[in-house]
């Protein structure tokens, strides 16, 4: 294991931002790079990287890495925002994950993205532990952008039950995942359940899935359990959004992973002052709850849940 | 007549309403929108002035003018650039989706309301960091249609910029793609009103309305704008953190090598860098907010030695 400072960015009133990385295995090898928190609230994503670093240290000491295997892990590139409780770059509220591939002569977050991308470029595989823009919990899954360069079958090696294919929209073209793929890295966004709080079980699953991926690819000599079944590959557009109509307090009655029948109760929206029920949120189809909004307050016309319709056999 | 464009319930005893004021009547329609970014207020003055002027001169108005002062009312009311709660840049959510989350739904409804206008003017005010001269920004792919309209607007500068995929999620791109000509105005600085710029644009809007056959009142001939492409603009970014102390006037003509300002360290008293102009030209963007980081944009300079090439290429 080798710890290094990839780059620093000086700041006027605080110590320099140091972006640190941990390398394992062959220093010449560029097998897998793992990017953790690019945003200041991605606590779970940083925690997963920390746990992965612990596991990789043990695997390396046990001689389990393949001779040509080289791994890079960057747990956090945005402590500047994390330490002051901000999601985006705290000086100008820009999102580093909307700045890729970056520009080293541009604005601050463009430069940060460029330096991160310089470190991440050239790897055969890339995993970005990232978060959704809506506050809520997901079923763990691997997500890929449909860039024309994606190989969905590679994602099965994580052993996670769902692989989501997203048709990129214009604003996706500046994300790490999209640019990694364009620059010839097989890029996967790995979504854990939570973002700004630690879910240990989900973090263990994420670490295990990355180790499993390495083992399947012959990069890590380690036993792994066979996946429970073939992963379900779906387009993001297959998910049914359950929208709120009322605003109020949202009480969840179901959690991600729950199977629900059509019209089954998913949650209730209550008048915040009187407690009177304003709306019952019901499943529009039979399927599995894929995403649940976690914020207790909800406005009208918000995505409260997303349901993965039952697969038709 | 004040009309509601949309109304959505908020969580606790409040509703989000987006409203417009429809002045006049008739088939021809001009829309003036602003307040997409909650920290950009220059458009508030323009909409207020235009509103009063049209209401006081109904005989000169031949058509419908829709005024939208607050596309993002939650952002304006909380001095927040994006949409509060989800912290999304509203101008990266277009054309939106009727079935999407609240921000996407709002975007879709606004596009539906604006679509079909003879012209939409989308007024922005830079941000809190940079001061801009009055300008119109146009995607090169729509330049042929929009530059003649932009010339009417009495702005100092028309910046015809390269197409970028990420900008396809802006209001202007979405409306132009729907054959609704939309001009993006940038002027002034965030969180402030610059009355002179507001009056300049007001005169320009009347000119454009006259050109569209919507205004028969008096107009003043628009100033001749400089028209440029990306290739004629130089950028100056700070090489280090500190405080920026300007040394040149915004809108000045500067010579290559001329100091634009200093980056200084208040703790040590040191001058960390003297920033100089990379070319002869017009200082059309200048940093307003003093705290800078490595990479912070300090200035943009329009290289006047190459001026004209961009226009010829249109």
Boltz contact constraints between the chains, C-beta under 6 A:
constraints:
  - contact:
      token1: [A, 9]
      token2: [B, 294]
      max_distance: 6.0
  - contact:
      token1: [A, 10]
      token2: [B, 241]
      max_distance: 6.0
  - contact:
      token1: [A, 11]
      token2: [B, 241]
      max_distance: 6.0
  - contact:
      token1: [A, 12]
      token2: [B, 241]
      max_distance: 6.0
  - contact:
      token1: [A, 12]
      token2: [B, 242]
      max_distance: 6.0
  - contact:
      token1: [A, 12]
      token2: [B, 291]
      max_distance: 6.0
  - contact:
      token1: [A, 91]
      token2: [B, 293]
      max_distance: 6.0
  - contact:
      token1: [A, 107]
      token2: [B, 295]
      max_distance: 6.0
  - contact:
      token1: [A, 107]
      token2: [B, 297]
      max_distance: 6.0
  - contact:
      token1: [A, 108]
      token2: [B, 293]
      max_distance: 6.0
  - contact:
      token1: [A, 108]
      token2: [B, 295]
      max_distance: 6.0
  - contact:
      token1: [A, 111]
      token2: [B, 295]
      max_distance: 6.0
  - contact:
      token1: [A, 170]
      token2: [B, 165]
      max_distance: 6.0
  - contact:
      token1: [A, 170]
      token2: [B, 166]
      max_distance: 6.0
  - contact:
      token1: [A, 170]
      token2: [B, 168]
      max_distance: 6.0
  - contact:
      token1: [A, 170]
      token2: [B, 169]
      max_distance: 6.0
  - contact:
      token1: [A, 171]
      token2: [B, 92]
      max_distance: 6.0
  - contact:
      token1: [A, 171]
      token2: [B, 166]
      max_distance: 6.0
  - contact:
      token1: [A, 171]
      token2: [B, 169]
      max_distance: 6.0
  - contact:
      token1: [A, 173]
      token2: [B, 165]
      max_distance: 6.0
  - contact:
      token1: [A, 173]
      token2: [B, 166]
      max_distance: 6.0
  - contact:
      token1: [A, 174]
      token2: [B, 166]
      max_distance: 6.0
  - contact:
      token1: [A, 246]
      token2: [B, 9]
      max_distance: 6.0
  - contact:
      token1: [A, 247]
      token2: [B, 9]
      max_distance: 6.0
  - contact:
      token1: [A, 247]
      token2: [B, 10]
      max_distance: 6.0
  - contact:
      token1: [A, 247]
      token2: [B, 11]
      max_distance: 6.0
  - contact:
      token1: [A, 248]
      token2: [B, 11]
      max_distance: 6.0
  - contact:
      token1: [A, 272]
      token2: [B, 12]
      max_distance: 6.0
  - contact:
      token1: [A, 297]
      token2: [B, 11]
      max_distance: 6.0
  - contact:
      token1: [A, 298]
      token2: [B, 11]
      max_distance: 6.0
  - contact:
      token1: [A, 299]
      token2: [B, 10]
      max_distance: 6.0
  - contact:
      token1: [A, 299]
      token2: [B, 11]
      max_distance: 6.0
  - contact:
      token1: [A, 299]
      token2: [B, 102]
      max_distance: 6.0
  - contact:
      token1: [A, 300]
      token2: [B, 8]
      max_distance: 6.0
  - contact:
      token1: [A, 300]
      token2: [B, 9]
      max_distance: 6.0
  - contact:
      token1: [A, 301]
      token2: [B, 8]
      max_distance: 6.0
  - contact:
      token1: [A, 301]
      token2: [B, 102]
      max_distance: 6.0
  - contact:
      token1: [A, 301]
      token2: [B, 105]
      max_distance: 6.0
  - contact:
      token1: [A, 302]
      token2: [B, 101]
      max_distance: 6.0
  - contact:
      token1: [A, 302]
      token2: [B, 102]
      max_distance: 6.0
  - contact:
      token1: [A, 303]
      token2: [B, 101]
      max_distance: 6.0
